[in-house]
Structure formats: C-alpha cells, structure tokens
Amino acid sequence: MAKLNLNRVPMPKQDPKLRGRNFNEVALGYSLEQAKEEASRCIQCPNRNCVEGCPVGIDISAFIKAIREDNIPEAVRVLKSKNSLPGICGRVCPQETQCEAACSLAKKGAPIAIGRLERFVADWERANMPKASSPLPQPTPSGKQVAVIGSGPAGLTAAADLVKLGHSVNIFEALHVAGGVLMYGIPEFRLPKEIVQSEVDYVASLGVKIELDSVVGKLVTIDELLNNGYQAVFLATGAGLPMFLNIPGENLNGIYSANEFLTRVNLMKAYRFPEYDTPVKVGQRVAVIGGGNVAMDSARCALRLGAKEVYIVYRRSEAEMPARREEVENAKEEDIQFKLLTNPKRFLGDEQNWVVGMECYEMELGEPDESGRRRPVIKPGSEFVIDVDEVIVALGTTPNPLIAATTPGLETTKRGTVVADEATGKTKKDKVWAGGDIVTGAATVISAMGAGKLAAADIDKFLRG
Ligand SMILES: Cc1cc2nc3c(=O)[nH]c(=O)nc-3n(C[C@H](O)[C@H](O)[C@H](O)COP(=O)(O)OP(=O)(O)OC[C@H]3O[C@@H](n4cnc5c(N)ncnc54)[C@H](O)[C@@H]3O)c2cc1C
C-alpha cells in the first residue's frame, strides 16, 4: 500500500508586505500540476465522510478522482451538478470545519485541501471552457412561477435548482447588483467580484431572471406577488441590519458599522475614489470591534486604504474568535494588531465631534455562556484609553425587519429571524419558504446554499402537488 502523504501542497499567496497595500487577491490558486499533486493525496476511502460534511452534497471524492486522472472537464461536471457557485465556495467556505474536518487524513495529518481544489476546478473552467461547451440542462417547463427574494447564496442556489426542475424563477434584488454579501461585504482581495459576477451570470444563463433595484416590501409585497401569478415565494433576504455597542459616543464622526464601511469599500469601490464617487474615511489608527470574518475583512480593508495601525479589539481570547483560522493568520501576517480580552466602554471625541479615542476595559474569561464560549467578564478598575481616529463596529447583524413588517402571517423570533422548518424551509405562512441568514442569523455561505437547496426541493414537491 502506498505511504500516506500527510502534508498538503501550500497555497501560493501574495507577499504580506505587498498585499497589505493592494486589493488584489491574496491567495493565488493552484496550478494544474499543484492541483494534481494535492488530489493524488486523496486515498478515495470508501466511507466518503467528506461528502457527508458538505451541506450541498458535492461528490467530493469523484471530482478529486477526476483531477487526479487529468480529466478536469469531468471534475467541472461533478461539481456543477450540485453547486452552481464553486468559485465562490472554493474561496470562502469554512471547509476546515466541514468537508475537510471529515476527511480521513485529518486524523493523522493535513486533510485534503478540498476547498483549494474546488477553487482550482472553477477557475480552470472559467479560463478553459468556453460557455457554449458546458451543456445547460433543458428541463420540461412546469408552467409554475416562483419568486425568490434576495440574490445572495441562498437565493441564487434555490433559483438555480428550481429553474433546473422546470419552474420559471424571478429573483427580486434590492441592490443594483446581484450576489448579496458576496458582492457588497466580502472584499475583493478574498473574493474577486469578477468571480461572483461570472457565477451569477451562470445562474442567469440557466434561465433565472434577476430584477435589480427591486426592494420587496416597498415596491411590491409578498402577498401581492402571490396574488399576481407566483405560486411560491422563497425569502432569502439575509441579515443585513448591523448591531451596535450602544455605549456613549457611538454616534461620533469616524465610527462606522462594518456594513456601511464594507459596502462603501466593496460595492461602491471607495478604494478607487475619486475614480468612483463614493468616499470613505481613511483613518491612520483604526480600531475594529469584533472577532468574526467581518471584523477581519474590515481591518484588512482599513490597512489597504492606508491606515498606519489597525487593531482588532475583541472581548474574548483568540481561541473563541469566530473568524476562519486562515483569515486570522492572514491578518496577523499583514501586521494587524490583536487587542484581545478588551472591550470598549465609551468613545471619546474632539470639539468637531470626530472620534479621537476609545476607553476600554480589560476583560477576563468566566464560565461558559449560552453560546458555549467562556463569558467575558470586566476586570474592575482596568480602564485604559486607545487613541484612534476611526472605529468600525463589526458585532454581527440581524435581518432587516421590512419583509416581516409587510408580510402578515410570517412568524419571526425575538431576534427578528424568520421561523422556518429546518428540513424544508417552510415558514408558518402558506406558499412561503425562507432560508439562509434570514432564518439562522449571520452564518455562512454554504449553510445559506444548503438551505436554498432544501427549500427548492420542497417548493418543487409542493408545486407538483
Ligand atoms: C464581511 C463578511 C464576510 C463574510 N465572510 C464569510 C466567509 O469567509 N465565509 C462564509 O462562509 N461566510 C462569510 N460571511 C457570511 C456569508 O456571507 C453569509 O452568511 C451569506 O452571504 C448569507 O447568504 P444569504 O443568501 O442568506 O444572504 P445575503 O448574502 O445577505 O443576501 C441577501 C440579499 O437579499 C437582498 N435583500 C435584502 N432585503 C431585500 C428586500 N426587501 N427585497 C429584495 N432584496 C432584498 C440583499 O440586498 C442581498 O443581496 C461573511 C459575511 C460578511 C458580511
């Protein structure tokens, strides 16, 4: 039996010194040779735990086998049969806690780099397979119409699956571009917008119509859609409402929610101001409050905009940080400074009401709270001041209340999330399904996609009576 290779092929990356000042992609992707070498580590074990670990059920061992055999078009076919957004998932999915965590090699060494291989296949397809050569499914039309509200990963996935099943699908998207957080939240250096656009275009090429600048709840209500030709509605409007600290001084100039900051930078291209006309404050000493992916992205954007010092201010320790390990490491390589076990008490401003400082408490960890993580507790008398001229609050988000407020019969929780059956996405309102962050609160791309798939299957069952 061949000896196990327990070390993965490293991902080529931009030099940290250079990349901290540009918005180009950090990870550069495998070459064909590197992808084949990494794929050859896969032992094709019969239990296929990796497939179980994938919320959209990609046949991981089959696409890796195809790479090994140098049959990349077959790898593309296997991937795309389950996942319409592989270039996105290959870049931002938390594979380390899903498919890769379930890999048999993980018990002894580094699991197969499934995400990197997925990204390789998606990028190879874009570079090598002209659009016309990938055959599109030609289903028999069902004569039924479905409205999907929101074009993030949940909406795009549900729409792609429903159209492949023969239903006519319209996505209504509030913004002027499709893609949701993938477009307005996750920065270019982690997920180039060209990749998102090409995968949105693929979903549109399947026959999904995307109506931009369409705020459902203002332009039209869910009941109006149901009374005007749609037999089912899938709600996938995400969780775009930012949470704040609610401490003194939070309204000072120079303090942004991460949503506003990232939308200015990514969607409105503020990093190319004045070529693009939306500006953003360029701070010299920037504090980002929070420890998730959104905080890492905000900190790394602030650095690229020209900040001299950027701090991640997090009230627990690094072990409790919800951000992906890889992104924490990338941030450290770029000299982002981590002020752990630290929590703001109040913000300090100058006479013009611009933020100039942040008074903080030192924290320590107590007993685990309801999230299972150790509760941060204030150390009495530990206050100290950090000088800052910009603050970005990245504490998490909840769903925007517009849909719930304009849709009678839709049940929501205290947190504002929509109540839906976990296995089907069915809400308490007739003919309405929901999935993704609107149901779970801020979560992950792949969990939103998984929810989109489950809901599409249930909507199809309903439409076929
Ligand atoms: C900065 C940032 C970084 C992240 N990094 C990662 C990561 O590395 N890995 C990962 O897995 N996850 C990451 N996430 C989380 C992930 O992006 C989300 O969990 C995922 O996008 C949720 O998908 P969704 O389809 O439910 O909603 P969204 O992506 O939020 O899409 C919802 C869409 O609905 C639209 N919409 C809202 N209201 C209406 C309305 N009334 N009418 C019409 N349209 C409406 C919105 O404009 C939006 O386009 C990150 C999130 C952020 C903010």
The ligand as an SDF file (V2000), in Angstrom:
LIG
                    3D

 53 58  0  0  0  0  0  0  0  0999 V2000
  -17.8840   40.8440    5.5280 C   0  0  0  0  0  0  0  0  0  0  0  0
  -18.4160   39.4470    5.5520 C   0  0  0  0  0  0  0  0  0  0  0  0
  -17.5360   38.3910    5.4140 C   0  0  0  0  0  0  0  0  0  0  0  0
  -18.0090   37.0940    5.4150 C   0  0  0  0  0  0  0  0  0  0  0  0
  -17.1280   36.0760    5.2190 N   0  0  0  0  0  0  0  0  0  0  0  0
  -17.5810   34.8170    5.1050 C   0  0  0  0  0  0  0  0  0  0  0  0
  -16.6920   33.7370    4.8050 C   0  0  0  0  0  0  0  0  0  0  0  0
  -15.4890   33.9130    4.6730 O   0  0  0  0  0  0  0  0  0  0  0  0
  -17.2150   32.5030    4.6780 N   0  0  0  0  0  0  0  0  0  0  0  0
  -18.5470   32.2690    4.8050 C   0  0  0  0  0  0  0  0  0  0  0  0
  -18.9760   31.1420    4.6190 O   0  0  0  0  0  0  0  0  0  0  0  0
  -19.4120   33.2500    5.1220 N   0  0  0  0  0  0  0  0  0  0  0  0
  -18.9610   34.5230    5.2680 C   0  0  0  0  0  0  0  0  0  0  0  0
  -19.8260   35.5340    5.5670 N   0  0  0  0  0  0  0  0  0  0  0  0
  -21.2500   35.2080    5.7890 C   0  0  0  0  0  0  0  0  0  0  0  0
  -21.9780   34.9500    4.4790 C   0  0  0  0  0  0  0  0  0  0  0  0
  -21.5890   35.8940    3.5060 O   0  0  0  0  0  0  0  0  0  0  0  0
  -23.4860   34.9840    4.6980 C   0  0  0  0  0  0  0  0  0  0  0  0
  -23.7980   34.0160    5.6770 O   0  0  0  0  0  0  0  0  0  0  0  0
  -24.2490   34.6540    3.4080 C   0  0  0  0  0  0  0  0  0  0  0  0
  -23.9620   35.5920    2.3910 O   0  0  0  0  0  0  0  0  0  0  0  0
  -25.7610   34.6380    3.6570 C   0  0  0  0  0  0  0  0  0  0  0  0
  -26.4090   34.4170    2.4470 O   0  0  0  0  0  0  0  0  0  0  0  0
  -27.9330   34.8460    2.2070 P   0  0  0  0  0  0  0  0  0  0  0  0
  -28.2200   34.4440    0.8020 O   0  0  0  0  0  0  0  0  0  0  0  0
  -28.7680   34.3050    3.2830 O   0  0  0  0  0  0  0  0  0  0  0  0
  -27.9650   36.4330    2.3630 O   0  0  0  0  0  0  0  0  0  0  0  0
  -27.1500   37.6470    1.7250 P   0  0  0  0  0  0  0  0  0  0  0  0
  -25.8580   37.2190    1.1430 O   0  0  0  0  0  0  0  0  0  0  0  0
  -27.1490   38.6800    2.7680 O   0  0  0  0  0  0  0  0  0  0  0  0
  -28.0810   38.1230    0.5310 O   0  0  0  0  0  0  0  0  0  0  0  0
  -29.3250   38.7030    0.7690 C   0  0  0  0  0  0  0  0  0  0  0  0
  -29.7170   39.5420   -0.4270 C   0  0  0  0  0  0  0  0  0  0  0  0
  -31.0830   39.9660   -0.2610 O   0  0  0  0  0  0  0  0  0  0  0  0
  -31.1890   41.3280   -0.6480 C   0  0  0  0  0  0  0  0  0  0  0  0
  -32.3560   41.9040    0.0230 N   0  0  0  0  0  0  0  0  0  0  0  0
  -32.4670   42.2310    1.3430 C   0  0  0  0  0  0  0  0  0  0  0  0
  -33.7000   42.7340    1.5920 N   0  0  0  0  0  0  0  0  0  0  0  0
  -34.3680   42.7220    0.4000 C   0  0  0  0  0  0  0  0  0  0  0  0
  -35.6770   43.1250    0.0110 C   0  0  0  0  0  0  0  0  0  0  0  0
  -36.5370   43.6200    0.8800 N   0  0  0  0  0  0  0  0  0  0  0  0
  -36.0280   42.9830   -1.2970 N   0  0  0  0  0  0  0  0  0  0  0  0
  -35.1590   42.4700   -2.2090 C   0  0  0  0  0  0  0  0  0  0  0  0
  -33.9020   42.0820   -1.8760 N   0  0  0  0  0  0  0  0  0  0  0  0
  -33.5190   42.1980   -0.5880 C   0  0  0  0  0  0  0  0  0  0  0  0
  -29.8760   41.9340   -0.2200 C   0  0  0  0  0  0  0  0  0  0  0  0
  -29.6020   43.1400   -0.9340 O   0  0  0  0  0  0  0  0  0  0  0  0
  -28.8920   40.8070   -0.5710 C   0  0  0  0  0  0  0  0  0  0  0  0
  -28.4300   40.9220   -1.8980 O   0  0  0  0  0  0  0  0  0  0  0  0
  -19.3870   36.8380    5.5980 C   0  0  0  0  0  0  0  0  0  0  0  0
  -20.2710   37.9100    5.7900 C   0  0  0  0  0  0  0  0  0  0  0  0
  -19.8040   39.2000    5.7630 C   0  0  0  0  0  0  0  0  0  0  0  0
  -20.7580   40.3460    5.9540 C   0  0  0  0  0  0  0  0  0  0  0  0
  1  2  1  0
  2  3  1  0
  2 52  2  0
  3  4  2  0
  4  5  1  0
  4 50  1  0
  5  6  2  0
  6  7  1  0
  6 13  1  0
  7  8  2  0
  7  9  1  0
  9 10  1  0
 10 11  2  0
 10 12  1  0
 12 13  2  0
 13 14  1  0
 14 15  1  0
 14 50  1  0
 15 16  1  0
 16 17  1  0
 16 18  1  0
 18 19  1  0
 18 20  1  0
 20 21  1  0
 20 22  1  0
 22 23  1  0
 23 24  1  0
 24 25  2  0
 24 26  1  0
 24 27  1  0
 27 28  1  0
 28 29  2  0
 28 30  1  0
 28 31  1  0
 31 32  1  0
 32 33  1  0
 33 34  1  0
 33 48  1  0
 34 35  1  0
 35 36  1  0
 35 46  1  0
 36 37  1  0
 36 45  1  0
 37 38  2  0
 38 39  1  0
 39 40  1  0
 39 45  2  0
 40 41  1  0
 40 42  2  0
 42 43  1  0
 43 44  2  0
 44 45  1  0
 46 47  1  0
 46 48  1  0
 48 49  1  0
 50 51  2  0
 51 52  1  0
 52 53  1  0
M  END
$$$$
